[in-house]
Amino acid sequence: MLLYDSFGPNPRAMRMFLAEKGITIPTKNIDLMAAENRKPPYTDRNPGGQLPALELDNGNCIGETVAIWEYLEEKHPNPPLIGATPEERAEARQWQRRVELRITENLYNGFRFAEGAPIFKDRMRILPEAAPGLKASVQDNLKWLDALLEGRDYVAGNRFTVADIILYCALDFGSGVGQQVGDKMDPSLKNASAWFKRVDSRPSAKASLHPASAQLKMKG
């Protein structure tokens, strides 16, 4: 297998997942900032053009982060980061989807359409007028999540799952690009702030940062 890796919050989430699992996969770095992922030969392997991607030994390529996690968890079930039972897996997938739809996609597009516009304007349609509303939606949904985190250590309860990885990497990235999230979160969100600190203290959090993060002054 070969992992196509790069700077960025989703590739970081992939590295954090692998660190938590104790899995090592040979990697090839793709220059995301130079849009190497948006043209051949990378798009010949992964037409979606996103990162990370996992090329299997048979030459097939999996190009969605969560799909890669599902594949690797079946191959390496312990420690379970999705779940060890049908009930646990359903719970983790439910929270993974809620976190993505309510928080992380809004956060990423809020960045792409505003501070990240110089990077993304030639790669996708950007909607600058939507950025303020997207960022406000992130804040609304962090308040929603904060109430639900009462009495919980992690998003899906008292076990660390892929939902925590997705949310942590997004919020840590967002805090470095001008959004009031992560370590810049509204202090009134006590449960969410405690959750962020709890995940931030895991060895995989620091180990997953890309070497280019310091130079780019973004956490990915």
CYANA upper distance limits for C-alpha pairs under 8 A (distance plus 0.5 A):
  1 MET  CA     25 ILE  CA      7.28
  1 MET  CA     26 PRO  CA      7.49
  1 MET  CA     54 LEU  CA      7.47
  1 MET  CA     55 GLU  CA      6.05
  1 MET  CA     56 LEU  CA      5.12
  1 MET  CA     57 ASP  CA      5.62
  2 LEU  CA     25 ILE  CA      6.94
  2 LEU  CA     26 PRO  CA      5.80
  2 LEU  CA     27 THR  CA      6.04
  2 LEU  CA     28 LYS  CA      7.60
  2 LEU  CA     54 LEU  CA      6.35
  2 LEU  CA     55 GLU  CA      5.57
  2 LEU  CA     56 LEU  CA      7.19
  2 LEU  CA     57 ASP  CA      8.50
  3 LEU  CA     25 ILE  CA      6.96
  3 LEU  CA     26 PRO  CA      6.67
  3 LEU  CA     27 THR  CA      5.06
  3 LEU  CA     28 LYS  CA      6.73
  3 LEU  CA     52 PRO  CA      7.57
  3 LEU  CA     53 ALA  CA      6.44
  3 LEU  CA     54 LEU  CA      5.11
  3 LEU  CA     55 GLU  CA      6.78
  4 TYR  CA     27 THR  CA      6.26
  4 TYR  CA     28 LYS  CA      5.50
  4 TYR  CA     29 ASN  CA      6.42
  4 TYR  CA     30 ILE  CA      7.02
  4 TYR  CA     51 LEU  CA      7.42
  4 TYR  CA     52 PRO  CA      5.95
  4 TYR  CA     53 ALA  CA      5.64
  4 TYR  CA     54 LEU  CA      6.69
  4 TYR  CA     55 GLU  CA      8.21
  5 ASP  CA     11 PRO  CA      6.48
  5 ASP  CA     27 THR  CA      6.79
  5 ASP  CA     28 LYS  CA      6.42
  5 ASP  CA     29 ASN  CA      5.29
  5 ASP  CA     30 ILE  CA      6.47
  5 ASP  CA     51 LEU  CA      7.08
  5 ASP  CA     52 PRO  CA      5.78
  5 ASP  CA     53 ALA  CA      7.77
  6 SER  CA     11 PRO  CA      6.51
  6 SER  CA     29 ASN  CA      5.78
  6 SER  CA     30 ILE  CA      5.74
  6 SER  CA     31 ASP  CA      6.81
  6 SER  CA     32 LEU  CA      6.67
  6 SER  CA     51 LEU  CA      7.48
  6 SER  CA     52 PRO  CA      7.58
  6 SER  CA    210 HIS  CA      8.01
  7 PHE  CA     11 PRO  CA      6.97
  7 PHE  CA     12 ARG  CA      7.63
  7 PHE  CA     31 ASP  CA      8.20
  7 PHE  CA     32 LEU  CA      7.07
  7 PHE  CA    210 HIS  CA      6.17
  7 PHE  CA    212 ALA  CA      7.24
  7 PHE  CA    213 SER  CA      7.74
  7 PHE  CA    220 GLY  CA      5.87
  8 GLY  CA     12 ARG  CA      6.56
  8 GLY  CA     32 LEU  CA      8.34
  8 GLY  CA    210 HIS  CA      8.34
  8 GLY  CA    219 LYS  CA      7.88
  8 GLY  CA    220 GLY  CA      4.55
  9 PRO  CA     13 ALA  CA      6.61
  9 PRO  CA    169 CYS  CA      5.98
  9 PRO  CA    170 ALA  CA      6.52
  9 PRO  CA    173 PHE  CA      6.85
  9 PRO  CA    219 LYS  CA      7.69
  9 PRO  CA    220 GLY  CA      4.96
 10 ASN  CA     14 MET  CA      6.85
 10 ASN  CA     51 LEU  CA      7.44
 10 ASN  CA     52 PRO  CA      7.36
 10 ASN  CA     65 THR  CA      7.63
 10 ASN  CA    166 ILE  CA      8.14
 10 ASN  CA    169 CYS  CA      7.83
 10 ASN  CA    170 ALA  CA      8.46
 10 ASN  CA    220 GLY  CA      8.20
 11 PRO  CA     15 ARG  CA      6.83
 11 PRO  CA     51 LEU  CA      6.61
 11 PRO  CA     52 PRO  CA      5.59
 11 PRO  CA    220 GLY  CA      7.90
 12 ARG  CA     16 MET  CA      6.60
 12 ARG  CA    169 CYS  CA      7.35
 12 ARG  CA    208 SER  CA      6.04
 12 ARG  CA    209 LEU  CA      6.70
 12 ARG  CA    210 HIS  CA      7.45
 12 ARG  CA    220 GLY  CA      6.07
 13 ALA  CA     17 PHE  CA      6.63
 13 ALA  CA    165 ILE  CA      6.44
 13 ALA  CA    166 ILE  CA      6.68
 13 ALA  CA    169 CYS  CA      6.47
 13 ALA  CA    208 SER  CA      7.96
 14 MET  CA     18 LEU  CA      6.81
 14 MET  CA     52 PRO  CA      7.64
 14 MET  CA     65 THR  CA      7.32
 14 MET  CA     69 TRP  CA      8.45
 15 ARG  CA     19 ALA  CA      6.61
 15 ARG  CA    208 SER  CA      5.69
 16 MET  CA     20 GLU  CA      6.67
 16 MET  CA    165 ILE  CA      7.63
 16 MET  CA    204 SER  CA      5.79
 16 MET  CA    205 ALA  CA      6.86
 16 MET  CA    207 ALA  CA      7.85
 16 MET  CA    208 SER  CA      5.59
 17 PHE  CA     21 LYS  CA      6.69
 17 PHE  CA     69 TRP  CA      8.24
 17 PHE  CA     81 LEU  CA      8.46
 17 PHE  CA    162 VAL  CA      8.01
 17 PHE  CA    165 ILE  CA      7.74
 17 PHE  CA    204 SER  CA      8.47
 18 LEU  CA     22 GLY  CA      6.33
 18 LEU  CA     23 ILE  CA      5.58
 18 LEU  CA     24 THR  CA      7.38
 19 ALA  CA     23 ILE  CA      6.97
 19 ALA  CA    204 SER  CA      6.07
 19 ALA  CA    207 ALA  CA      8.06
 19 ALA  CA    208 SER  CA      7.95
 20 GLU  CA     79 PRO  CA      8.33
 20 GLU  CA    204 SER  CA      6.73
 21 LYS  CA     76 HIS  CA      8.30
 21 LYS  CA     78 ASN  CA      7.54
 21 LYS  CA     79 PRO  CA      6.62
 30 ILE  CA     36 GLU  CA      6.76
 30 ILE  CA     37 ASN  CA      7.05
 31 ASP  CA     35 ALA  CA      6.94
 31 ASP  CA     36 GLU  CA      5.83
 31 ASP  CA     37 ASN  CA      7.55
 32 LEU  CA     36 GLU  CA      6.33
 32 LEU  CA     37 ASN  CA      6.53
 33 MET  CA    119 ILE  CA      7.99
 35 ALA  CA     39 LYS  CA      7.92
 36 GLU  CA     40 PRO  CA      8.42
 36 GLU  CA     42 TYR  CA      7.67
 37 ASN  CA     42 TYR  CA      6.13
 37 ASN  CA     43 THR  CA      7.11
 37 ASN  CA     49 GLY  CA      5.78
 37 ASN  CA     50 GLN  CA      7.01
 37 ASN  CA     51 LEU  CA      7.84
 38 ARG  CA     42 TYR  CA      7.71
 38 ARG  CA     43 THR  CA      6.81
 38 ARG  CA     49 GLY  CA      5.63
 38 ARG  CA     50 GLN  CA      8.22
 38 ARG  CA    123 ARG  CA      8.30
 39 LYS  CA     43 THR  CA      5.91
 39 LYS  CA     49 GLY  CA      8.04
 40 PRO  CA     44 ASP  CA      6.12
 41 PRO  CA     45 ARG  CA      7.52
 42 TYR  CA     46 ASN  CA      6.68
 42 TYR  CA     47 PRO  CA      8.32
 42 TYR  CA     49 GLY  CA      7.69
 43 THR  CA     47 PRO  CA      4.94
 43 THR  CA     48 GLY  CA      7.42
 43 THR  CA     49 GLY  CA      5.96
 45 ARG  CA     60 ASN  CA      8.42
 45 ARG  CA     61 CYS  CA      6.75
 46 ASN  CA     50 GLN  CA      8.00
 46 ASN  CA     53 ALA  CA      7.72
 46 ASN  CA     61 CYS  CA      6.97
 46 ASN  CA     62 ILE  CA      8.01
 46 ASN  CA     63 GLY  CA      6.44
 48 GLY  CA     63 GLY  CA      7.47
 50 GLN  CA     63 GLY  CA      7.38
 50 GLN  CA     64 GLU  CA      8.23
 51 LEU  CA     63 GLY  CA      7.56
 51 LEU  CA     64 GLU  CA      8.28
 51 LEU  CA     65 THR  CA      8.28
 52 PRO  CA     63 GLY  CA      7.16
 52 PRO  CA     64 GLU  CA      7.80
 52 PRO  CA     65 THR  CA      6.93
 53 ALA  CA     61 CYS  CA      7.19
 53 ALA  CA     62 ILE  CA      6.10
 53 ALA  CA     63 GLY  CA      4.88
 53 ALA  CA     64 GLU  CA      7.16
 53 ALA  CA     65 THR  CA      7.65
 53 ALA  CA     68 ILE  CA      8.09
 54 LEU  CA     61 CYS  CA      6.02
 54 LEU  CA     62 ILE  CA      5.63
 54 LEU  CA     63 GLY  CA      7.00
 54 LEU  CA     68 ILE  CA      7.30
 55 GLU  CA     59 GLY  CA      6.53
 55 GLU  CA     60 ASN  CA      6.28
 55 GLU  CA     61 CYS  CA      4.76
 55 GLU  CA     62 ILE  CA      6.89
 56 LEU  CA     60 ASN  CA      5.89
 56 LEU  CA     61 CYS  CA      6.54
 56 LEU  CA     62 ILE  CA      8.31
 62 ILE  CA     67 ALA  CA      7.50
 62 ILE  CA     68 ILE  CA      6.71
 63 GLY  CA     67 ALA  CA      8.05
 63 GLY  CA     68 ILE  CA      7.85
 64 GLU  CA     68 ILE  CA      6.72
 65 THR  CA     69 TRP  CA      6.86
 66 VAL  CA     70 GLU  CA      6.68
 67 ALA  CA     71 TYR  CA      6.76
 68 ILE  CA     72 LEU  CA      6.66
 69 TRP  CA     73 GLU  CA      6.40
 70 GLU  CA     74 GLU  CA      6.88
 70 GLU  CA     82 ILE  CA      8.24
 71 TYR  CA     75 LYS  CA      7.00
 72 LEU  CA     76 HIS  CA      6.27
 72 LEU  CA     77 PRO  CA      8.27
 73 GLU  CA     77 PRO  CA      5.30
 73 GLU  CA     78 ASN  CA      8.08
 73 GLU  CA     80 PRO  CA      7.49
 73 GLU  CA     81 LEU  CA      7.95
 73 GLU  CA     82 ILE  CA      7.89
 77 PRO  CA     84 ALA  CA      7.97
 80 PRO  CA     84 ALA  CA      6.36
 80 PRO  CA    161 THR  CA      8.28
 81 LEU  CA    160 PHE  CA      7.16
 81 LEU  CA    161 THR  CA      5.00
 81 LEU  CA    162 VAL  CA      6.20
 82 ILE  CA     88 GLU  CA      7.56
 82 ILE  CA     89 ARG  CA      5.73
 82 ILE  CA     92 ALA  CA      6.14
 82 ILE  CA     93 ARG  CA      7.73
 82 ILE  CA    161 THR  CA      6.18
 82 ILE  CA    162 VAL  CA      6.58
 83 GLY  CA     87 GLU  CA      8.26
 83 GLY  CA     88 GLU  CA      5.11
 83 GLY  CA     89 ARG  CA      4.82
 83 GLY  CA     90 ALA  CA      8.48
 83 GLY  CA     92 ALA  CA      7.47
 83 GLY  CA    161 THR  CA      8.32
 84 ALA  CA     88 GLU  CA      6.79
 84 ALA  CA     89 ARG  CA      7.36
 85 THR  CA     89 ARG  CA      6.64
 86 PRO  CA     90 ALA  CA      6.60
 87 GLU  CA     91 GLU  CA      6.73
 88 GLU  CA     92 ALA  CA      6.70
 89 ARG  CA     93 ARG  CA      6.61
 90 ALA  CA     94 GLN  CA      6.52
 91 GLU  CA     95 TRP  CA      6.87
 91 GLU  CA    156 ALA  CA      7.13
 92 ALA  CA     96 GLN  CA      6.48
 92 ALA  CA    156 ALA  CA      6.53
 92 ALA  CA    161 THR  CA      6.93
 92 ALA  CA    162 VAL  CA      7.48
 92 ALA  CA    163 ALA  CA      6.91
 93 ARG  CA     97 ARG  CA      6.64
 93 ARG  CA    163 ALA  CA      8.08
 94 GLN  CA     98 ARG  CA      6.80
 95 TRP  CA     99 VAL  CA      6.47
 95 TRP  CA    155 VAL  CA      7.52
 95 TRP  CA    156 ALA  CA      6.78
 95 TRP  CA    163 ALA  CA      6.37
 96 GLN  CA    100 GLU  CA      6.75
 96 GLN  CA    162 VAL  CA      7.18
 96 GLN  CA    163 ALA  CA      4.78
 96 GLN  CA    164 ASP  CA      8.45
 96 GLN  CA    166 ILE  CA      7.83
 97 ARG  CA    101 LEU  CA      6.59
 97 ARG  CA    163 ALA  CA      8.47
 98 ARG  CA    102 ARG  CA      6.34
 98 ARG  CA    103 ILE  CA      8.41
 99 VAL  CA    103 ILE  CA      5.94
 99 VAL  CA    104 THR  CA      6.86
 99 VAL  CA    163 ALA  CA      7.36
 99 VAL  CA    166 ILE  CA      8.22
 99 VAL  CA    167 LEU  CA      7.00
100 GLU  CA    104 THR  CA      5.31
100 GLU  CA    105 GLU  CA      6.15
100 GLU  CA    166 ILE  CA      8.16
100 GLU  CA    167 LEU  CA      8.18
101 LEU  CA    105 GLU  CA      6.54
101 LEU  CA    106 ASN  CA      7.98
102 ARG  CA    106 ASN  CA      7.38
102 ARG  CA    137 SER  CA      8.11
102 ARG  CA    138 VAL  CA      7.50
102 ARG  CA    141 ASN  CA      6.60
103 ILE  CA    107 LEU  CA      6.57
103 ILE  CA    137 SER  CA      7.95
103 ILE  CA    138 VAL  CA      5.57
103 ILE  CA    141 ASN  CA      6.80
103 ILE  CA    142 LEU  CA      7.78
103 ILE  CA    167 LEU  CA      8.30
104 THR  CA    108 TYR  CA      6.62
104 THR  CA    138 VAL  CA      8.19
104 THR  CA    166 ILE  CA      8.24
104 THR  CA    167 LEU  CA      7.06
104 THR  CA    170 ALA  CA      6.39
104 THR  CA    171 LEU  CA      8.24
105 GLU  CA    109 ASN  CA      6.62
106 ASN  CA    110 GLY  CA      6.37
106 ASN  CA    134 LEU  CA      5.60
106 ASN  CA    135 LYS  CA      7.13
106 ASN  CA    137 SER  CA      7.46
106 ASN  CA    138 VAL  CA      6.71
107 LEU  CA    111 PHE  CA      6.89
107 LEU  CA    134 LEU  CA      7.21
107 LEU  CA    135 LYS  CA      6.58
107 LEU  CA    138 VAL  CA      6.66
107 LEU  CA    170 ALA  CA      7.90
107 LEU  CA    174 GLY  CA      7.38
108 TYR  CA    112 ARG  CA      6.66
108 TYR  CA    170 ALA  CA      8.10
108 TYR  CA    174 GLY  CA      8.25
109 ASN  CA    113 PHE  CA      6.34
109 ASN  CA    131 ALA  CA      7.55
109 ASN  CA    134 LEU  CA      7.65
110 GLY  CA    114 ALA  CA      6.76
110 GLY  CA    130 ALA  CA      7.89
110 GLY  CA    131 ALA  CA      4.92
110 GLY  CA    132 PRO  CA      7.48
110 GLY  CA    134 LEU  CA      5.81
110 GLY  CA    135 LYS  CA      6.03
111 PHE  CA    115 GLU  CA      5.93
111 PHE  CA    116 GLY  CA      5.75
111 PHE  CA    117 ALA  CA      8.04
111 PHE  CA    131 ALA  CA      7.73
111 PHE  CA    174 GLY  CA      8.33
111 PHE  CA    177 VAL  CA      7.78
112 ARG  CA    116 GLY  CA      4.88
112 ARG  CA    117 ALA  CA      5.78
112 ARG  CA    119 ILE  CA      8.25
112 ARG  CA    120 PHE  CA      6.65
112 ARG  CA    126 ILE  CA      7.51
113 PHE  CA    117 ALA  CA      5.71
113 PHE  CA    120 PHE  CA      8.35
113 PHE  CA    126 ILE  CA      5.68
113 PHE  CA    127 LEU  CA      5.98
113 PHE  CA    128 PRO  CA      5.26
113 PHE  CA    129 GLU  CA      8.44
113 PHE  CA    130 ALA  CA      7.78
113 PHE  CA    131 ALA  CA      6.11
114 ALA  CA    128 PRO  CA      6.31
114 ALA  CA    131 ALA  CA      6.55
115 GLU  CA    177 VAL  CA      7.67
116 GLY  CA    120 PHE  CA      6.78
117 ALA  CA    121 LYS  CA      5.81
117 ALA  CA    126 ILE  CA      7.65
119 ILE  CA    123 ARG  CA      8.29
120 PHE  CA    124 MET  CA      6.56
120 PHE  CA    126 ILE  CA      7.82
121 LYS  CA    125 ARG  CA      7.07
121 LYS  CA    126 ILE  CA      6.56
127 LEU  CA    131 ALA  CA      7.57
130 ALA  CA    134 LEU  CA      6.72
131 ALA  CA    135 LYS  CA      6.70
132 PRO  CA    136 ALA  CA      6.67
133 GLY  CA    137 SER  CA      6.60
134 LEU  CA    138 VAL  CA      6.94
135 LYS  CA    139 GLN  CA      7.15
135 LYS  CA    179 GLN  CA      7.91
136 ALA  CA    140 ASP  CA      6.79
137 SER  CA    141 ASN  CA      6.63
138 VAL  CA    142 LEU  CA      6.60
139 GLN  CA    143 LYS  CA      6.90
139 GLN  CA    180 GLN  CA      8.34
140 ASP  CA    144 TRP  CA      6.98
141 ASN  CA    145 LEU  CA      6.58
142 LEU  CA    146 ASP  CA      6.40
142 LEU  CA    189 LEU  CA      8.32
142 LEU  CA    192 ALA  CA      7.89
143 LYS  CA    147 ALA  CA      7.07
143 LYS  CA    189 LEU  CA      7.16
144 TRP  CA    148 LEU  CA      7.26
145 LEU  CA    149 LEU  CA      6.67
145 LEU  CA    192 ALA  CA      7.68
146 ASP  CA    150 GLU  CA      7.51
146 ASP  CA    189 LEU  CA      6.40
146 ASP  CA    190 LYS  CA      7.71
146 ASP  CA    191 ASN  CA      5.81
146 ASP  CA    192 ALA  CA      5.44
147 ALA  CA    191 ASN  CA      7.81
149 LEU  CA    153 ASP  CA      7.89
149 LEU  CA    154 TYR  CA      7.77
149 LEU  CA    155 VAL  CA      7.12
149 LEU  CA    191 ASN  CA      6.27
149 LEU  CA    192 ALA  CA      7.26
150 GLU  CA    191 ASN  CA      6.60
152 ARG  CA    156 ALA  CA      8.50
152 ARG  CA    157 GLY  CA      5.73
152 ARG  CA    158 ASN  CA      6.30
153 ASP  CA    157 GLY  CA      6.77
153 ASP  CA    158 ASN  CA      5.54
153 ASP  CA    159 ARG  CA      7.84
153 ASP  CA    195 TRP  CA      7.02
153 ASP  CA    198 ARG  CA      8.49
154 TYR  CA    158 ASN  CA      5.95
154 TYR  CA    159 ARG  CA      6.63
154 TYR  CA    160 PHE  CA      6.39
154 TYR  CA    161 THR  CA      8.38
154 TYR  CA    164 ASP  CA      7.22
154 TYR  CA    195 TRP  CA      7.02
155 VAL  CA    160 PHE  CA      8.19
155 VAL  CA    161 THR  CA      8.33
155 VAL  CA    163 ALA  CA      7.06
155 VAL  CA    164 ASP  CA      6.52
156 ALA  CA    160 PHE  CA      7.94
156 ALA  CA    161 THR  CA      7.57
156 ALA  CA    163 ALA  CA      7.75
160 PHE  CA    164 ASP  CA      6.93
161 THR  CA    165 ILE  CA      7.32
162 VAL  CA    166 ILE  CA      6.67
163 ALA  CA    167 LEU  CA      6.71
164 ASP  CA    168 TYR  CA      6.35
164 ASP  CA    199 VAL  CA      8.13
165 ILE  CA    169 CYS  CA      6.62
166 ILE  CA    170 ALA  CA      6.85
167 LEU  CA    171 LEU  CA      6.63
168 TYR  CA    172 ASP  CA      6.49
168 TYR  CA    182 GLY  CA      8.09
168 TYR  CA    196 PHE  CA      7.21
168 TYR  CA    199 VAL  CA      7.57
168 TYR  CA    200 ASP  CA      8.20
169 CYS  CA    173 PHE  CA      6.59
169 CYS  CA    220 GLY  CA      7.97
170 ALA  CA    174 GLY  CA      6.51
171 LEU  CA    175 SER  CA      6.63
171 LEU  CA    181 VAL  CA      5.98
171 LEU  CA    182 GLY  CA      5.20
172 ASP  CA    176 GLY  CA      7.38
172 ASP  CA    181 VAL  CA      7.82
172 ASP  CA    182 GLY  CA      5.56
172 ASP  CA    183 ASP  CA      7.74
172 ASP  CA    219 LYS  CA      6.92
173 PHE  CA    177 VAL  CA      7.29
173 PHE  CA    182 GLY  CA      8.48
173 PHE  CA    218 MET  CA      6.91
173 PHE  CA    219 LYS  CA      5.30
173 PHE  CA    220 GLY  CA      6.67
174 GLY  CA    178 GLY  CA      7.11
174 GLY  CA    179 GLN  CA      5.83
174 GLY  CA    180 GLN  CA      8.04
174 GLY  CA    181 VAL  CA      6.70
174 GLY  CA    182 GLY  CA      7.56
175 SER  CA    179 GLN  CA      5.72
175 SER  CA    180 GLN  CA      6.63
175 SER  CA    181 VAL  CA      5.69
175 SER  CA    182 GLY  CA      5.89
175 SER  CA    183 ASP  CA      7.02
175 SER  CA    184 LYS  CA      6.46
175 SER  CA    185 MET  CA      8.50
176 GLY  CA    217 LYS  CA      7.82
176 GLY  CA    218 MET  CA      5.99
176 GLY  CA    219 LYS  CA      6.95
177 VAL  CA    218 MET  CA      7.32
179 GLN  CA    184 LYS  CA      8.18
180 GLN  CA    184 LYS  CA      5.62
180 GLN  CA    185 MET  CA      5.51
180 GLN  CA    186 ASP  CA      7.23
181 VAL  CA    185 MET  CA      4.59
181 VAL  CA    186 ASP  CA      7.79
182 GLY  CA    193 SER  CA      7.92
182 GLY  CA    196 PHE  CA      6.97
183 ASP  CA    193 SER  CA      8.07
183 ASP  CA    196 PHE  CA      8.07
183 ASP  CA    197 LYS  CA      8.42
185 MET  CA    189 LEU  CA      7.82
185 MET  CA    193 SER  CA      7.22
187 PRO  CA    193 SER  CA      7.45
189 LEU  CA    193 SER  CA      6.48
190 LYS  CA    194 ALA  CA      6.58
191 ASN  CA    195 TRP  CA      6.64
192 ALA  CA    196 PHE  CA      6.64
193 SER  CA    197 LYS  CA      6.82
194 ALA  CA    198 ARG  CA      6.62
195 TRP  CA    199 VAL  CA      6.82
196 PHE  CA    200 ASP  CA      6.44
197 LYS  CA    201 SER  CA      6.68
198 ARG  CA    202 ARG  CA      7.62
199 VAL  CA    205 ALA  CA      7.66
200 ASP  CA    205 ALA  CA      6.15
200 ASP  CA    206 LYS  CA      8.18
201 SER  CA    205 ALA  CA      7.45
202 ARG  CA    206 LYS  CA      8.13
203 PRO  CA    207 ALA  CA      6.71
204 SER  CA    208 SER  CA      6.31
205 ALA  CA    209 LEU  CA      7.63
209 LEU  CA    213 SER  CA      7.24
209 LEU  CA    219 LYS  CA      7.25
209 LEU  CA    220 GLY  CA      6.31
210 HIS  CA    219 LYS  CA      8.29
210 HIS  CA    220 GLY  CA      6.43
212 ALA  CA    216 LEU  CA      6.59
213 SER  CA    217 LYS  CA      6.18
213 SER  CA    218 MET  CA      5.81
213 SER  CA    219 LYS  CA      5.85
213 SER  CA    220 GLY  CA      6.49
214 ALA  CA    218 MET  CA      7.39
214 ALA  CA    219 LYS  CA      8.26
